[in-house]
Amino acid sequence: MNSVEKSAQNIINHYSEKFENLGFTISVPQKAEYSYNVTLEKGNNKVKLLVYFGKKGNKLQVQGNPESTVFKEVNTLVFGEKLFQEDDKRIEEPANYIGTDESGKGDFFGPLVVAGVLVDKVDISKLINLGVRDSKTITDYNIEKLALKIKSLLKNKYDIIPLKPEKYNELYSKMGNVNLILGWAHAKVIENILNSFEVEEAISDKFGNEKTILNALQEKGRKIKLHQVTKAERYTAVAAASILARDAVIKWFEINSKKLKTKIPKGASAGVETFAGKVIENFGKDALPGLVKMHFKTLKRI
């Protein structure tokens, strides 16, 4: 799989997670010869989102009835704001703020990781020069290299919370909702950074109810101005946080693939179900809570 195809896969997985959080029913992402696609359904209406890959890079397309409410909603969320493109004017970023993002939410196997990054104007310029951008457009190999550079540059101005499957499943049994776990973890990284630095603003990607993070913040965090926006990865600190979070997910897959002596697949496709069945055959069902997110519908289909 080349980098452009991998980028398309990452983009389709990103939107699958995003629209599922917004109440859409999502099909399992499918791969065609030159694209990945997913069906998004709400009520009696549905559309198809396609991400093409080729020599010119990635291209997104929404297929369906242009007059339907669902088509308009999906089209606006996908194309309403551009991601880092060379002809884009840079967005105005706060002079000093925390950016947070997560990775691994849509993978049946592996952890959910949330990271937070604190930047000032100097950091923003240096991170951009390093090539920091939305992690969905970066290969796994380059993610690991960039993560090292980000950590070296920022020193102690970041925080990472890796919720390995055991911890994730424990939290889910108590909270019963992925967005509540996300809210807690995003709030936690903000609080951890605020323990060492004074910051007035934070930016995170918008997911679910906007009060989810706010309600989870403690005393210090409640004094901060929190912006929850769509496509928050346009902000440098959020993009850097997304890279650190994805790097931690990649490392989990590498370590545990070595333990199982076979490559653990990402996502929640039919191939992942087949792999999970083999894990049960070889290691028994008791091995699953340490490897997978137990509330996924994938588990019922094994």
KEVOPA-882145 format. One record per residue (C-alpha): x, y, z; residue number from 0; chain. Coordinates in pm, whole numbers, plus 50000, padded with zeros to 5 digits. Example, Ala and Ser with C-alpha at 12.3 -4.5 7.8 and 13.67 -1.06 7.14 Angstrom:
2
[pt [51230, 49550, 50780], 0, A],
[pt [51367, 49894, 50714], 1, A],
This chain:
302
[pt [50000, 50000, 50000], 0, A],
[pt [50153, 50333, 49893], 1, A],
[pt [50133, 50655, 50095], 2, A],
[pt [49846, 50806, 49892], 3, A],
[pt [49634, 50492, 49930], 4, A],
[pt [49716, 50478, 50302], 5, A],
[pt [49615, 50842, 50334], 6, A],
[pt [49280, 50764, 50167], 7, A],
[pt [49222, 50479, 50412], 8, A],
[pt [49301, 50707, 50707], 9, A],
[pt [49065, 50975, 50576], 10, A],
[pt [48772, 50734, 50528], 11, A],
[pt [48826, 50593, 50879], 12, A],
[pt [48837, 50946, 51021], 13, A],
[pt [48504, 51042, 50864], 14, A],
[pt [48346, 50710, 50962], 15, A],
[pt [48426, 50787, 51326], 16, A],
[pt [48319, 51151, 51298], 17, A],
[pt [47979, 51078, 51141], 18, A],
[pt [47910, 50789, 51377], 19, A],
[pt [47958, 51034, 51666], 20, A],
[pt [47707, 51265, 51498], 21, A],
[pt [47438, 50995, 51500], 22, A],
[pt [47480, 50844, 51153], 23, A],
[pt [47462, 50471, 51086], 24, A],
[pt [47789, 50377, 50921], 25, A],
[pt [47868, 50084, 50692], 26, A],
[pt [48200, 49901, 50708], 27, A],
[pt [48447, 50093, 50484], 28, A],
[pt [48498, 49918, 50150], 29, A],
[pt [48795, 49932, 49915], 30, A],
[pt [48751, 49956, 49538], 31, A],
[pt [49024, 49970, 49273], 32, A],
[pt [49101, 50339, 49317], 33, A],
[pt [48898, 50444, 49620], 34, A],
[pt [48764, 50372, 49966], 35, A],
[pt [48396, 50429, 50035], 36, A],
[pt [48149, 50420, 50320], 37, A],
[pt [47769, 50456, 50333], 38, A],
[pt [47632, 50712, 50579], 39, A],
[pt [47268, 50678, 50681], 40, A],
[pt [47039, 50890, 50897], 41, A],
[pt [46665, 50830, 50914], 42, A],
[pt [46544, 50718, 50571], 43, A],
[pt [46821, 50895, 50382], 44, A],
[pt [47170, 50779, 50298], 45, A],
[pt [47469, 50895, 50098], 46, A],
[pt [47801, 50747, 50001], 47, A],
[pt [48133, 50911, 50083], 48, A],
[pt [48426, 50818, 49859], 49, A],
[pt [48795, 50895, 49897], 50, A],
[pt [48991, 50840, 49577], 51, A],
[pt [49365, 50781, 49560], 52, A],
[pt [49587, 50826, 49256], 53, A],
[pt [49883, 51010, 49106], 54, A],
[pt [49732, 51349, 49195], 55, A],
[pt [49672, 51251, 49558], 56, A],
[pt [49340, 51212, 49736], 57, A],
[pt [49000, 51340, 49627], 58, A],
[pt [48675, 51326, 49827], 59, A],
[pt [48327, 51292, 49678], 60, A],
[pt [47976, 51269, 49825], 61, A],
[pt [47722, 51068, 49621], 62, A],
[pt [47347, 51085, 49677], 63, A],
[pt [47045, 51311, 49635], 64, A],
[pt [47181, 51669, 49646], 65, A],
[pt [46843, 51793, 49772], 66, A],
[pt [46831, 51563, 50076], 67, A],
[pt [46908, 51694, 50423], 68, A],
[pt [47163, 51419, 50479], 69, A],
[pt [47353, 51501, 50159], 70, A],
[pt [47368, 51870, 50252], 71, A],
[pt [47483, 51792, 50607], 72, A],
[pt [47756, 51552, 50496], 73, A],
[pt [47867, 51777, 50210], 74, A],
[pt [47894, 52078, 50442], 75, A],
[pt [48094, 51889, 50704], 76, A],
[pt [48330, 51738, 50446], 77, A],
[pt [48379, 52037, 50217], 78, A],
[pt [48279, 52330, 50436], 79, A],
[pt [48635, 52380, 50550], 80, A],
[pt [48954, 52282, 50369], 81, A],
[pt [49234, 52089, 50531], 82, A],
[pt [49596, 52197, 50494], 83, A],
[pt [49617, 52284, 50126], 84, A],
[pt [49892, 52494, 49979], 85, A],
[pt [49654, 52759, 49844], 86, A],
[pt [49479, 52798, 50180], 87, A],
[pt [49538, 53107, 50385], 88, A],
[pt [49664, 53007, 50725], 89, A],
[pt [49403, 53027, 50996], 90, A],
[pt [49455, 53268, 51282], 91, A],
[pt [49579, 53073, 51584], 92, A],
[pt [49584, 53188, 51947], 93, A],
[pt [49925, 53309, 52065], 94, A],
[pt [49938, 53046, 52340], 95, A],
[pt [49701, 52749, 52361], 96, A],
[pt [49654, 52375, 52417], 97, A],
[pt [49542, 52151, 52132], 98, A],
[pt [49401, 51801, 52194], 99, A],
[pt [49316, 51509, 51969], 100, A],
[pt [49263, 51133, 51985], 101, A],
[pt [49347, 50822, 51785], 102, A],
[pt [49236, 50459, 51783], 103, A],
[pt [48867, 50515, 51848], 104, A],
[pt [48756, 50326, 51538], 105, A],
[pt [48992, 50029, 51579], 106, A],
[pt [48849, 49709, 51728], 107, A],
[pt [49197, 49608, 51841], 108, A],
[pt [49421, 49842, 52033], 109, A],
[pt [49402, 50143, 52261], 110, A],
[pt [49225, 50475, 52253], 111, A],
[pt [49490, 50744, 52293], 112, A],
[pt [49434, 51113, 52366], 113, A],
[pt [49716, 51367, 52349], 114, A],
[pt [49746, 51734, 52432], 115, A],
[pt [50006, 51984, 52315], 116, A],
[pt [50082, 52336, 52440], 117, A],
[pt [50225, 52582, 52187], 118, A],
[pt [50317, 52948, 52153], 119, A],
[pt [50384, 53144, 51834], 120, A],
[pt [50747, 53027, 51815], 121, A],
[pt [50644, 52663, 51860], 122, A],
[pt [50378, 52696, 51589], 123, A],
[pt [50633, 52821, 51336], 124, A],
[pt [50881, 52545, 51423], 125, A],
[pt [50617, 52271, 51411], 126, A],
[pt [50498, 52387, 51069], 127, A],
[pt [50858, 52379, 50946], 128, A],
[pt [50887, 52021, 51076], 129, A],
[pt [50594, 51926, 50852], 130, A],
[pt [50331, 51894, 51124], 131, A],
[pt [49984, 51864, 50971], 132, A],
[pt [49672, 51648, 50997], 133, A],
[pt [49801, 51299, 51087], 134, A],
[pt [49555, 51134, 50846], 135, A],
[pt [49771, 51256, 50557], 136, A],
[pt [50094, 51108, 50700], 137, A],
[pt [50220, 50749, 50672], 138, A],
[pt [50288, 50539, 50984], 139, A],
[pt [50662, 50552, 50917], 140, A],
[pt [50667, 50931, 50902], 141, A],
[pt [50434, 50958, 51203], 142, A],
[pt [50694, 50788, 51421], 143, A],
[pt [50972, 51017, 51298], 144, A],
[pt [50762, 51331, 51341], 145, A],
[pt [50648, 51230, 51690], 146, A],
[pt [51011, 51211, 51804], 147, A],
[pt [51081, 51557, 51664], 148, A],
[pt [50770, 51704, 51827], 149, A],
[pt [50863, 51562, 52167], 150, A],
[pt [51219, 51689, 52133], 151, A],
[pt [51099, 52038, 52040], 152, A],
[pt [50825, 52074, 52301], 153, A],
[pt [51011, 51908, 52592], 154, A],
[pt [50749, 51887, 52871], 155, A],
[pt [50476, 52085, 52692], 156, A],
[pt [50267, 51783, 52597], 157, A],
[pt [50074, 51502, 52762], 158, A],
[pt [49961, 51163, 52636], 159, A],
[pt [49696, 50936, 52788], 160, A],
[pt [49702, 50585, 52638], 161, A],
[pt [49391, 50390, 52734], 162, A],
[pt [49501, 50035, 52664], 163, A],
[pt [49219, 49785, 52604], 164, A],
[pt [49206, 49669, 52969], 165, A],
[pt [49170, 50027, 53098], 166, A],
[pt [48942, 50129, 52812], 167, A],
[pt [48706, 49838, 52879], 168, A],
[pt [48706, 49917, 53250], 169, A],
[pt [48609, 50280, 53180], 170, A],
[pt [48343, 50176, 52930], 171, A],
[pt [48183, 49941, 53184], 172, A],
[pt [48155, 50239, 53421], 173, A],
[pt [48061, 50514, 53173], 174, A],
[pt [47881, 50316, 52904], 175, A],
[pt [47957, 50573, 52635], 176, A],
[pt [48261, 50637, 52414], 177, A],
[pt [48209, 51013, 52410], 178, A],
[pt [48211, 51026, 52789], 179, A],
[pt [48546, 50844, 52787], 180, A],
[pt [48674, 51088, 52525], 181, A],
[pt [48550, 51384, 52728], 182, A],
[pt [48725, 51255, 53039], 183, A],
[pt [49053, 51190, 52854], 184, A],
[pt [49057, 51525, 52670], 185, A],
[pt [48985, 51702, 53000], 186, A],
[pt [49260, 51501, 53171], 187, A],
[pt [49534, 51601, 52926], 188, A],
[pt [49428, 51965, 52954], 189, A],
[pt [49439, 51944, 53334], 190, A],
[pt [49779, 51771, 53330], 191, A],
[pt [49930, 52049, 53118], 192, A],
[pt [49765, 52317, 53334], 193, A],
[pt [49940, 52167, 53637], 194, A],
[pt [50268, 52300, 53495], 195, A],
[pt [50167, 52596, 53277], 196, A],
[pt [49923, 52885, 53280], 197, A],
[pt [49711, 52880, 52965], 198, A],
[pt [49388, 53061, 52880], 199, A],
[pt [49268, 52872, 52571], 200, A],
[pt [49233, 52516, 52441], 201, A],
[pt [49112, 52375, 52108], 202, A],
[pt [48976, 52027, 52041], 203, A],
[pt [48792, 51855, 51759], 204, A],
[pt [48416, 51871, 51799], 205, A],
[pt [48258, 51539, 51892], 206, A],
[pt [47917, 51459, 52041], 207, A],
[pt [47777, 51701, 52298], 208, A],
[pt [48001, 52004, 52346], 209, A],
[pt [47948, 51987, 52722], 210, A],
[pt [48118, 51645, 52743], 211, A],
[pt [48469, 51787, 52789], 212, A],
[pt [48352, 52091, 52986], 213, A],
[pt [48170, 51873, 53239], 214, A],
[pt [48482, 51658, 53287], 215, A],
[pt [48717, 51949, 53354], 216, A],
[pt [48831, 52008, 53711], 217, A],
[pt [48896, 52338, 53891], 218, A],
[pt [49187, 52462, 53676], 219, A],
[pt [49034, 52345, 53350], 220, A],
[pt [48705, 52523, 53412], 221, A],
[pt [48885, 52857, 53396], 222, A],
[pt [49008, 52790, 53043], 223, A],
[pt [48828, 52902, 52726], 224, A],
[pt [48762, 52580, 52533], 225, A],
[pt [48693, 52592, 52158], 226, A],
[pt [48544, 52275, 52007], 227, A],
[pt [48554, 52305, 51629], 228, A],
[pt [48511, 52082, 51324], 229, A],
[pt [48836, 51984, 51151], 230, A],
[pt [49038, 52113, 51443], 231, A],
[pt [49347, 51949, 51292], 232, A],
[pt [49387, 52273, 51095], 233, A],
[pt [49528, 52415, 51417], 234, A],
[pt [49895, 52333, 51461], 235, A],
[pt [49873, 52219, 51825], 236, A],
[pt [49581, 51987, 51745], 237, A],
[pt [49768, 51846, 51445], 238, A],
[pt [50073, 51785, 51665], 239, A],
[pt [49853, 51618, 51928], 240, A],
[pt [49699, 51396, 51661], 241, A],
[pt [50048, 51282, 51557], 242, A],
[pt [50150, 51200, 51916], 243, A],
[pt [49825, 51011, 51975], 244, A],
[pt [49854, 50810, 51654], 245, A],
[pt [50221, 50735, 51725], 246, A],
[pt [50120, 50575, 52057], 247, A],
[pt [49855, 50367, 51877], 248, A],
[pt [50108, 50253, 51615], 249, A],
[pt [50353, 50150, 51888], 250, A],
[pt [50083, 49941, 52062], 251, A],
[pt [50012, 49755, 51738], 252, A],
[pt [50383, 49695, 51677], 253, A],
[pt [50449, 49563, 52030], 254, A],
[pt [50143, 49339, 52045], 255, A],
[pt [50188, 49210, 51690], 256, A],
[pt [50529, 49084, 51802], 257, A],
[pt [50372, 48919, 52106], 258, A],
[pt [50114, 48741, 51890], 259, A],
[pt [50377, 48675, 51621], 260, A],
[pt [50142, 48808, 51353], 261, A],
[pt [50037, 49154, 51234], 262, A],
[pt [49726, 49283, 51413], 263, A],
[pt [49494, 49462, 51167], 264, A],
[pt [49346, 49806, 51231], 265, A],
[pt [48987, 49915, 51178], 266, A],
[pt [48675, 49704, 51226], 267, A],
[pt [48628, 49537, 50887], 268, A],
[pt [48537, 49178, 50801], 269, A],
[pt [48909, 49099, 50785], 270, A],
[pt [48946, 49218, 51144], 271, A],
[pt [48661, 48986, 51247], 272, A],
[pt [48837, 48692, 51082], 273, A],
[pt [49161, 48778, 51260], 274, A],
[pt [48981, 48805, 51596], 275, A],
[pt [48836, 48459, 51539], 276, A],
[pt [49187, 48321, 51495], 277, A],
[pt [49298, 48495, 51816], 278, A],
[pt [49017, 48316, 52002], 279, A],
[pt [49118, 47983, 51845], 280, A],
[pt [49482, 48026, 51945], 281, A],
[pt [49458, 48207, 52278], 282, A],
[pt [49100, 48169, 52398], 283, A],
[pt [48830, 48432, 52462], 284, A],
[pt [49001, 48538, 52785], 285, A],
[pt [49271, 48706, 52576], 286, A],
[pt [49027, 48949, 52414], 287, A],
[pt [48980, 49208, 52695], 288, A],
[pt [49352, 49282, 52679], 289, A],
[pt [49344, 49326, 52302], 290, A],
[pt [49009, 49465, 52187], 291, A],
[pt [48736, 49714, 52270], 292, A],
[pt [48474, 49475, 52405], 293, A],
[pt [48164, 49688, 52333], 294, A],
[pt [48220, 49692, 51955], 295, A],
[pt [47950, 49520, 51748], 296, A],
[pt [48240, 49341, 51581], 297, A],
[pt [48261, 49110, 51883], 298, A],
[pt [47906, 48982, 51829], 299, A],
[pt [47986, 48889, 51470], 300, A],
[pt [48286, 48671, 51553], 301, A],
